[in-house]
Amino acid sequence: MRGSKIQKMAGIGVLSSIAYILMLLNFPLPGFPTFLKIDFSDIPALLATLLMGPAAGILVEFIKCGLDYIITGSETAIPIGQLANFIAGVMLIMPAYFIYKKMQSKLGLSVGLVSGTLIMTFVMSLLNYFVLLPAYTLLLNFPAMSTAEMKSLITAAIIPFNMIKGLIVAGVFLIIFTRLQSWIQKQSLSM
């Protein structure tokens, strides 16, 4: 039992480090605001979730965002960007885990990832409207946006971006999963 705990802690540490490095390799999508960037840092969190359970995936997301805040910093005293990344990551990985555990197949994982993408998109839309965009306005002295401007930004940029990001991450993870499926299933039984 003790070796298993050490193995899990080491796995979470390694996957968190990989997630942080992948977070640094972000890039914007043409046609979207520059603050919206794609990265593949949720892939190690998805792997941790499937191997060691939801708490491990959440920890990888938390450590990744914590490292980013400590090393890269934030434009504000409150790590708004890191908080948004953490919540988006958790919203993506949790449905994928629970649906995959019910269906135990590539189809189950695909349904879980698409569900996670939809949930992430919905939650991040609400969060941007009620919390994140007002926080940036307040803390960075950005010009206040009207309700119509916020709705326009969310529908024209944030919703499509989150859908695209979720589907890209899902597609890349499914390619990796196809190669590692038997190993993942074997490892998740032993942990």
Secondary structure, 3 states (H helix, E strand, C coil): CHHHHHHHHHHHHHHHHHHHHHHHCCEECCCCCCCCEECCCHHHHHHHHHHHCHHHHHHHHHHHHHHHHHHCCCCCCCCHHHHHHHHHHHHHHHHHHHHHHHHCCHHHHHHHHHHHHHHHHHHHHHHHHHHHHHHHHHHCCCCCCCHHHHHHHHHHHHHHHHHHHHHHHHHHHHHHHHHHHHHHHHHHHHC
